[in-house]
Amino acid sequence: MNNVRKTTILAAAALWIWCDPASGHSLQDFHVRDSAGVEIVENRGDIPEFGLPGPATLRLGRQDGPPEYQMFRVPDAVELDDGSVVVVSQIEPLIRIFAPDGTLRAHFGSLGEGPREFGLPQRVWKAGADSLVIYDWRNRRLAYWTAGGSFLSVNPMRPLPAAPLPGGRFRDGSVLVTSLLMTRERDFAWSPLIGLRYAGSGALRDTVFNVPGWHLGPVDIAGETRLMPRHFEGLAGAAALDDAIALTTGNAYEVRILDPGGRLTRRVRWTGRDRTVRRAHVDAAREETLRSAPPEQRQQAARFFDAAPAAEEFGTVSGLRATPAGGFWVQEWRRPGDPEGERWLAFDGAGRLLGRIALPASLRLTRVGERHLIVIEQDELDIEYVSLYPLPTALQDIGERM
């Protein structure tokens, strides 16, 4: 969702842009320079803060009633051009299409391996004006349906690595898949994250990146060896941006922008907190872990926590979301003592930081749309809802692409 164009080599003097608050843009200093053909974007200064606009314009889900209206473990949802909403659920029917007023328009998909069945659907993307592409994790394939619920085709993805995760769909219909490879080094060596690009037909086109994913190592817990990451360490991740890739190591205040072939074109940076992990942080995290565990499981939780070492520095990013206008959102890493709930930084297509939005603890952001934020909401009875909230004007990707 990002139209990364070839950038003109900037002159030796850096370009400084200060954003006017009346424009709805970030109040940050926005600094762009060139380094060996790679654009360096630096955002400096205080970050404007926003809350979730309310109330929700649409809330899908019920505690009881027809199963088509009940939500369970919803991994994704997307708003169509006409305002309809497609919801992926992990109880049958697996795919539901709701009209803008919340009434059920169509539904399809049962568990299985047949052409019209799904093993475990994880993502849904728009494919043109009236078609859908659904990524079926368990059956390792792409399923094509109309927005009215009619079956079109199913395309197996071969070969796929272990534990493939969908990273998004490019403008040309190809799909980004990432996989964290597991190493068994004794010294907590880096385990790599690879990015693979598949054609819409399911055929593998290319490996587009191979970067450090996280430190993963074996630890002994009550005589049993398990692979575990280090505490507080970030995790690499990626998202497809229309005709580019947003890539984070999870361990720097930076997102790299690659072209679809994996060539680095831009680095987007921002200012963050001191990342040093201190003993007090470890103690606070251990206390939080034990407090959140049921009483009968606290002893086991303590063994697991104490078995893994702590990283020297905190992670920075724990999630990425693409935006339709070419930008991306970054989920900030939560530290011990931070408020509950997700916190997201919104960047436009030029890498300009527009602001930060904090979500209540009961909400999980799944999609940034053109008009709405789509969140998964959980009430006090653990009933799930898919809710659409207005996208704040100041966080819309309205900056020119560079």
Stockholm file with secondary structure:
# STOCKHOLM 1.0

chainA/1-402         MNNVRKTTILAAAALWIWCDPASGHSLQDFHVRDSAGVEIVENRGDIPEFGLPGPATLRLGRQDGPPEYQMFRVPDAVELDDGSVVVVSQIEPLIRIFAPDGTLRAHFGSLGEGPREFGLPQRVWKAGADSLVIYDWRNRRLAYWTAGGSFLSVNPMRPLPAAPLPGGRFRDGSVLVTSLLMTRERDFAWSPLIGLRYAGSGALRDTVFNVPGWHLGPVDIAGETRLMPRHFEGLAGAAALDDAIALTTGNAYEVRILDPGGRLTRRVRWTGRDRTVRRAHVDAAREETLRSAPPEQRQQAARFFDAAPAAEEFGTVSGLRATPAGGFWVQEWRRPGDPEGERWLAFDGAGRLLGRIALPASLRLTRVGERHLIVIEQDELDIEYVSLYPLPTALQDIGERM
#=GR chainA/1-402 SS CBCCCCCCCCCSSCEEEECCGGGTSCSSEEEEEEETTEEEEEEESCCCEEECCSSCSEEECCSSSCGGGCBCSCCEEEECTTSCEEEECSSSSCEEEECTTSCEEEEECEESSSTTEESCEEEEEECSSSEEEEEETTTTEEEEEETTSCEEEEEECBSCCSSCEEEEEBTTSCEEEEEECCCCCTTCCEEEEEEEEECTTSBEEEEEEEEEEEEEEEEEETTEEEEEECBTCCCCEEEECBSSEEEECSSSSEEEEECTTSCEEEEEEECCCCCBCCHHHHHHHHHHHHHHSCGGGHHHHHHHHHHSCBCSBCCCEEEEEECTTSCEEEEECCCTTSCSSCEEEEECTTSCEEEEEECCTTEEEEEECSSEEEEEEECTTCCEEEEEEECCGGGSCCSCCC
#=GC SS_cons         CBCCCCCCCCCSSCEEEECCGGGTSCSSEEEEEEETTEEEEEEESCCCEEECCSSCSEEECCSSSCGGGCBCSCCEEEECTTSCEEEECSSSSCEEEECTTSCEEEEECEESSSTTEESCEEEEEECSSSEEEEEETTTTEEEEEETTSCEEEEEECBSCCSSCEEEEEBTTSCEEEEEECCCCCTTCCEEEEEEEEECTTSBEEEEEEEEEEEEEEEEEETTEEEEEECBTCCCCEEEECBSSEEEECSSSSEEEEECTTSCEEEEEEECCCCCBCCHHHHHHHHHHHHHHSCGGGHHHHHHHHHHSCBCSBCCCEEEEEECTTSCEEEEECCCTTSCSSCEEEEECTTSCEEEEEECCTTEEEEEECSSEEEEEEECTTCCEEEEEEECCGGGSCCSCCC
//
